Amino acid sequence: MSCNYCKGNCQKAGKQRNGTPRLYCAVCKKYQQAVYRKVAYQPEITKMVGNLLCEGVGVRGISRVLGIAVGTVISRIKSLGQKVCKPSGFSSGRAFEADELWTYIGKKSNEYWVAYALERQTRQVVDFVVGKRTKATLKALIEPLLNIRPGIIRTDNLTHYQRIIPKKIHLAGAYCINRIERKNLSIRTHLKRLSRRTIAFSRDIEMLKSCLRIYFWR
């Protein structure tokens, strides 16, 4: 049998506790089985977890649809989020929009904000940060943008931006960020944990970040 991971040749290596033959790959040093009884071991399951997540299905909903454990869904989401890389290679002189999205972790009194920026022409999300609505949080978002040497950065009238962004490239106002405001509606529609009226919410900041990475950049 060929290896499920590297396609090398496997050899017999005893049996599992349930009597299923176990195989060993000398190339990638991994043990495996020829046939798995559990649905979670199927290679397309991880992809389906990401697809369902981005279509407004919550963690428990994904668990019910795919027939896998809730803990497995959570681990797959975090694993997918770690593998996703944010885009790079933006040329200088481009226009960007930045805004914040309100949410909470654990309980509504524990407020958090998802601050993110997108390139105005392509509407590609450049970067995001999750934290309190403070100058330090927004600075972590804006400073990488300034390294790209943008032509202009559009924001709302939040005073923190005025202290971080140079005046010559800063445009602030309620009608300056119409594209990212439209993106906010899409995010709340496609991610169950960020919907306005839902019983789903984030219990872990790393889980929230993983979901956003998958949605923005997968």
C-alpha positions in Angstrom: 0.0 0.0 0.0 1.2 3.6 -0.7 1.5 6.0 2.1 -1.4 8.4 2.7 1.0 11.3 3.4 4.0 10.9 1.1 2.9 8.2 -1.3 5.9 5.9 -0.3 5.6 2.2 0.3 4.2 1.0 3.6 5.0 -2.1 5.5 3.0 -4.1 8.1 3.5 -3.0 11.7 1.2 -5.1 13.8 -2.4 -4.3 14.7 -4.4 -1.6 16.4 -6.3 -2.5 19.7 -9.5 -3.1 17.7 -7.7 -5.6 15.4 -7.3 -3.4 12.4 -3.9 -3.9 10.6 -1.4 -1.1 11.2 1.1 0.1 8.5 4.3 2.0 8.8 6.0 4.3 6.2 9.8 4.3 6.4 10.0 7.5 4.3 7.8 9.9 6.4 8.0 7.8 9.6 4.3 7.7 10.2 1.9 5.0 11.2 -1.4 4.6 9.5 -4.2 2.3 8.5 -5.4 1.1 5.1 -9.0 1.8 6.0 -10.3 4.1 8.7 -13.6 3.5 10.4 -14.0 7.1 11.5 -15.3 9.8 9.1 -12.9 12.4 10.4 -9.9 10.6 8.8 -11.2 11.1 5.3 -9.0 13.7 3.5 -11.8 15.8 2.2 -13.3 16.4 5.7 -10.9 19.2 6.6 -11.7 21.0 3.3 -15.4 20.7 4.0 -14.9 22.1 7.6 -13.4 25.2 6.0 -16.2 25.5 3.4 -19.0 25.1 5.9 -17.4 27.6 8.3 -17.4 30.3 5.6 -21.0 29.6 4.8 -22.4 30.6 8.2 -22.4 27.2 9.8 -21.3 27.1 13.5 -19.0 24.6 15.1 -21.7 22.3 16.4 -23.6 22.6 13.1 -20.5 21.4 11.2 -20.2 18.6 13.7 -23.8 17.5 13.1 -23.5 17.8 9.3 -20.2 15.9 8.9 -20.8 13.4 11.7 -17.6 14.2 13.6 -16.8 15.3 17.1 -17.0 19.0 18.2 -13.4 18.8 19.4 -12.3 17.5 16.0 -14.0 20.5 14.3 -12.3 22.9 16.6 -8.8 21.3 16.1 -9.3 21.3 12.3 -10.3 25.0 12.2 -7.2 26.0 14.3 -5.0 23.8 12.1 -6.4 25.4 8.9 -5.9 28.9 10.4 -2.3 28.2 11.2 -1.5 27.1 7.7 -3.1 30.2 6.0 -0.7 33.0 5.1 -1.8 36.6 4.6 -1.2 38.2 1.1 1.9 40.2 0.4 3.5 42.1 -2.5 1.2 45.1 -2.6 2.7 47.9 -4.6 3.1 51.4 -3.2 0.7 54.2 -3.9 -2.5 52.1 -3.4 -5.6 53.2 -1.5 -6.7 51.3 1.6 -9.7 51.4 3.9 -9.6 50.5 7.6 -12.4 49.9 10.0 -13.3 48.0 13.2 -15.9 45.3 13.8 -17.4 44.8 17.3 -17.7 41.4 18.9 -17.2 39.7 22.2 -15.4 36.6 23.6 -17.1 34.5 26.3 -19.6 37.1 27.4 -20.9 40.4 26.1 -19.2 42.4 28.8 -15.9 41.2 27.4 -15.8 43.3 24.3 -13.3 42.8 21.5 -12.8 44.5 18.2 -11.7 43.1 14.9 -9.7 45.9 13.2 -8.8 45.2 9.6 -7.8 46.9 6.4 -8.5 46.1 2.7 -7.1 47.3 -0.6 -9.8 49.6 -2.1 -9.6 48.5 -5.7 -9.4 44.7 -5.3 -11.2 44.6 -1.9 -8.6 42.1 -0.7 -8.1 42.1 3.0 -4.5 43.1 3.8 -4.2 42.4 7.5 -6.3 42.3 10.7 -5.8 42.4 14.5 -8.1 41.4 17.3 -8.1 43.3 20.6 -9.5 46.2 22.6 -10.5 49.4 20.8 -7.3 51.2 21.8 -4.5 53.1 20.0 -2.1 50.2 20.5 -4.4 47.7 18.7 -5.0 50.1 15.8 -1.3 50.9 15.6 -0.5 47.2 15.1 -2.8 47.3 12.1 -1.7 50.7 10.6 2.1 50.4 10.9 2.4 47.5 8.5 0.2 49.5 6.1 2.6 52.5 6.3 5.5 50.2 5.4 3.8 49.5 2.0 3.9 53.3 1.4 0.2 53.7 0.6 -1.2 56.6 -1.5 -4.1 57.1 0.9 -5.7 55.4 3.9 -9.4 56.0 4.4 -11.0 55.6 7.9 -13.9 56.7 9.9 -13.7 59.7 12.3 -12.2 57.7 15.2 -9.5 60.0 16.8 -7.0 57.1 17.2 -6.4 57.1 13.5 -5.6 60.8 13.4 -2.7 60.2 15.8 -1.3 57.2 13.9 -1.7 58.0 10.2 0.1 61.0 8.7 -2.3 63.8 7.6 -1.1 63.9 4.0 -2.3 60.3 3.3 -5.3 60.2 5.7 -8.9 60.7 4.6 -11.5 60.4 7.3 -15.3 60.5 7.2 -18.5 58.5 7.3 -18.6 58.1 3.5 -14.9 57.3 3.0 -15.1 53.6 3.9 -18.2 52.5 2.0 -16.5 49.4 0.6 -15.2 48.1 4.0 -18.6 48.8 5.6 -20.1 46.5 2.9 -17.5 43.9 3.7 -18.6 44.1 7.4 -22.1 43.0 6.3 -20.6 40.0 4.4 -18.5 39.0 7.3 -21.4 39.0 9.7 -23.4 37.0 7.2 -20.8 34.3 6.5 -19.3 33.8 10.0 -21.9 32.5 12.4 -19.9 33.7 15.5 -20.1 37.3 14.3 -23.8 37.4 13.3 -25.9 40.0 15.0 -28.7 37.7 16.2 -27.2 34.3 17.0 -26.5 32.1 20.0 -23.0 31.3 18.6 -20.1 33.3 19.9 -16.3 33.0 20.4 -15.0 31.5 23.6 -11.3 31.7 22.6 -9.5 34.6 20.9 -7.3 32.1 19.0 -10.4 30.4 17.6 -11.7 33.8 16.4 -8.4 34.6 14.7 -8.3 31.2 13.0 -11.8 31.7 11.6 -10.9 35.1 10.3 -7.7 33.8 8.6 -9.7 31.1 6.9 -12.4 33.5 5.8 -10.1 36.2 4.6 -7.2 34.3 3.0 -8.0 30.6 2.5 
